[in-house]
Amino acid sequence: MAKARLRKEEEIKGILDKLTKSKAVVFATQKGVTVHDMEALRRDLRKEDAELTTIKKTLLKRVMAEKGIQADVSAFDGTVGLAFSYGDEVAAARLVAAFAKQHEGVAIAGGILENSAVSSEIMKALASLPGKQELRAGVVRALQGPLRGFAGVLAGNLRSLVYVLNAIKGSKPSN
């Protein structure tokens, strides 16, 4: 009895540590998904600086109570997986959403952003957003176009000046 309680307390402490480190958490319910498929999801999450942990709903209720987050955990259906996103807030949500499209036993049930519970609709909307690297690339592309045009205009003026000077040089008699 005491070992089981200690194990549960250690699990709660580990989840609380992961919650404090993570930027976003996705709650995913899972039913009828093979271990092999879940390991593939875990591998993909690790590549994106994220991880997946499963937890009992009763322990998740205790974690939420200790963290002070209001979430209706009892409404979740099946086993609850927590996908912690440490680097990019969008990464875990995007990968879980893509996995859920391929496996009908998995569904996004909600999540945590900035230490407050959010609905599954918000997490699905977050999953549809591009990641940090894609947003940075978009900003670079947006800045690159006007700068390239400005450089072309400056080069055009210099080219025109060279043409005019060559025309003047060609019209004058050489000595």
Backbone torsions as a table, in degrees:
resi	resn	phi	psi	omega
1	MET	NA	-45.3	-177.2
2	ALA	-67.9	-36.9	179.2
3	LYS	-64.8	-40.4	179.6
4	ALA	-63.2	-41.1	179.5
5	ARG	-66.1	-42.9	178.7
6	LEU	-63.0	-40.4	179.0
7	ARG	-63.5	-41.5	178.5
8	LYS	-65.4	-41.5	179.2
9	GLU	-65.2	-37.9	176.4
10	GLU	-65.4	-39.7	178.6
11	GLU	-64.8	-42.5	177.7
12	ILE	-62.5	-43.6	179.6
13	LYS	-62.8	-40.9	178.0
14	GLY	-63.8	-41.7	178.5
15	ILE	-65.9	-40.6	178.1
16	LEU	-62.4	-40.3	176.8
17	ASP	-61.9	-43.8	179.6
18	LYS	-65.6	-35.7	177.9
19	LEU	-64.2	-40.1	-179.2
20	THR	-70.6	-30.5	179.9
21	LYS	-79.8	-28.6	-171.0
22	SER	-83.2	152.6	176.7
23	LYS	-89.9	-28.6	178.8
24	ALA	-152.5	151.0	178.1
25	VAL	-131.2	134.9	177.5
26	VAL	-111.0	128.6	172.9
27	PHE	-90.5	124.0	179.7
28	ALA	-126.0	126.2	174.3
29	THR	-89.0	145.3	-176.3
30	GLN	-139.9	129.5	178.0
31	LYS	-138.5	131.7	173.1
32	GLY	67.8	24.2	178.8
33	VAL	-101.0	134.5	-177.0
34	THR	-71.6	156.6	178.3
35	VAL	-62.4	-38.0	179.5
36	HIS	-60.3	-43.4	179.3
37	ASP	-66.6	-40.3	179.7
38	MET	-67.2	-35.0	176.3
39	GLU	-65.6	-36.0	176.3
40	ALA	-63.4	-41.3	177.1
41	LEU	-63.8	-43.0	178.5
42	ARG	-60.5	-41.1	178.1
43	ARG	-61.8	-45.7	179.8
44	ASP	-63.3	-39.2	179.4
45	LEU	-66.1	-40.1	179.2
46	ARG	-61.0	-35.5	178.6
47	LYS	-63.7	-27.3	-177.5
48	GLU	-101.4	18.9	-178.4
49	ASP	59.5	50.2	177.9
50	ALA	-143.0	168.4	177.6
51	GLU	-150.6	160.2	-178.6
52	LEU	-120.7	132.2	177.3
53	THR	-133.0	140.9	174.2
54	THR	-101.3	150.1	-176.8
55	ILE	-150.4	151.1	174.9
56	LYS	-72.3	149.4	-178.2
57	LYS	-64.6	-35.4	179.3
58	THR	-64.4	-39.5	177.9
59	LEU	-70.5	-36.0	178.2
60	LEU	-64.3	-37.0	176.3
61	LYS	-60.6	-42.5	179.7
62	ARG	-66.4	-39.8	178.1
63	VAL	-62.4	-45.5	-179.4
64	MET	-64.0	-39.0	178.9
65	ALA	-65.5	-42.5	179.6
66	GLU	-67.6	-33.1	-179.8
67	LYS	-82.4	-15.5	179.8
68	GLY	79.1	28.4	-179.6
69	ILE	-105.0	129.4	-179.8
70	GLN	-88.9	104.9	178.2
71	ALA	-139.5	137.4	179.1
72	ASP	-87.5	86.4	-175.9
73	VAL	-73.0	-29.3	-176.8
74	SER	-66.4	-18.3	179.9
75	ALA	-77.8	-14.1	-179.9
76	PHE	-68.6	141.4	-177.4
77	ASP	-109.2	122.7	179.4
78	GLY	89.4	-166.3	178.8
79	THR	-71.7	142.3	-178.0
80	VAL	-103.9	126.3	174.1
81	GLY	-107.3	138.7	177.2
82	LEU	-110.8	117.8	177.5
83	ALA	-101.9	109.8	-179.1
84	PHE	-91.8	130.4	179.1
85	SER	-111.5	112.5	-175.3
86	TYR	-92.1	-35.3	-176.8
87	GLY	-95.1	-70.7	-177.3
88	ASP	-100.1	127.3	-177.6
89	GLU	-61.0	-28.9	-173.7
90	VAL	-86.2	-23.0	-169.4
91	ALA	-57.1	-51.7	-177.3
92	ALA	-64.7	-43.0	-180.0
93	ALA	-63.2	-41.9	-179.5
94	ARG	-64.5	-44.3	-178.6
95	LEU	-69.5	-40.1	178.5
96	VAL	-67.1	-39.1	178.2
97	ALA	-64.4	-41.8	177.9
98	ALA	-65.5	-38.9	177.9
99	PHE	-66.4	-38.9	179.9
100	ALA	-65.6	-31.1	177.4
101	LYS	-66.2	-32.9	-178.4
102	GLN	-87.2	-23.7	-176.5
103	HIS	-127.1	109.5	-174.7
104	GLU	-70.2	-11.9	177.3
105	GLY	-78.9	-6.6	-178.8
106	VAL	-111.3	136.6	177.8
107	ALA	-145.6	144.9	175.1
108	ILE	-78.7	124.3	-175.5
109	ALA	-108.1	-2.3	-178.8
110	GLY	147.0	-161.2	179.1
111	GLY	177.8	-173.9	178.6
112	ILE	-130.4	127.0	173.7
113	LEU	-130.6	129.7	178.0
114	GLU	51.0	46.3	177.2
115	ASN	59.3	30.9	172.6
116	SER	-140.2	144.6	-178.5
117	ALA	-72.9	141.3	177.1
118	VAL	-128.2	159.4	-176.6
119	SER	-77.8	169.8	179.4
120	SER	-66.7	-31.6	179.0
121	GLU	-64.3	-40.0	179.2
122	ILE	-67.2	-40.8	179.4
123	MET	-67.1	-35.9	176.8
124	LYS	-67.9	-37.7	176.1
125	ALA	-65.8	-39.0	176.6
126	LEU	-62.7	-37.6	179.9
127	ALA	-65.2	-27.2	-178.8
128	SER	-82.5	-10.7	178.9
129	LEU	-75.9	151.0	174.7
130	PRO	-72.4	158.0	179.5
131	GLY	-76.5	176.7	-178.3
132	LYS	-60.0	-45.1	-178.1
133	GLN	-63.7	-39.9	179.2
134	GLU	-67.0	-38.0	177.4
135	LEU	-66.4	-41.1	177.5
136	ARG	-62.9	-41.1	178.1
137	ALA	-63.3	-37.9	177.7
138	GLY	-64.2	-40.5	178.3
139	VAL	-64.9	-42.5	178.9
140	VAL	-62.1	-43.2	178.1
141	ARG	-63.1	-40.0	-179.3
142	ALA	-66.1	-36.2	178.9
143	LEU	-78.8	-29.1	-175.4
144	GLN	-67.5	-37.7	-177.7
145	GLY	-60.7	-56.0	178.6
146	PRO	-62.1	-36.5	179.2
147	LEU	-66.0	-39.4	178.5
148	ARG	-65.0	-40.8	177.4
149	GLY	-64.3	-41.0	178.5
150	PHE	-63.2	-42.6	177.4
151	ALA	-63.3	-37.3	177.8
152	GLY	-65.1	-41.0	178.5
153	VAL	-63.8	-45.2	179.1
154	LEU	-63.0	-41.7	178.8
155	ALA	-66.2	-35.7	178.5
156	GLY	-63.7	-40.3	178.4
157	ASN	-64.8	-43.5	178.4
158	LEU	-64.4	-40.7	178.7
159	ARG	-62.1	-42.6	178.9
160	SER	-62.7	-40.1	178.4
161	LEU	-62.5	-42.5	178.8
162	VAL	-63.4	-42.9	178.7
163	TYR	-61.4	-43.4	179.8
164	VAL	-63.9	-44.6	179.9
165	LEU	-64.1	-38.1	177.2
166	ASN	-67.1	-37.6	178.1
167	ALA	-65.9	-39.5	178.7
168	ILE	-66.7	-42.2	179.1
169	LYS	-62.7	-40.6	-179.2
170	GLY	-71.5	-26.6	-178.4
171	SER	-84.0	-20.3	179.8
172	LYS	-85.7	140.3	177.2
173	PRO	-71.5	143.7	179.5
174	SER	-86.6	142.5	-178.2
175	ASN	-92.2	NA	NA
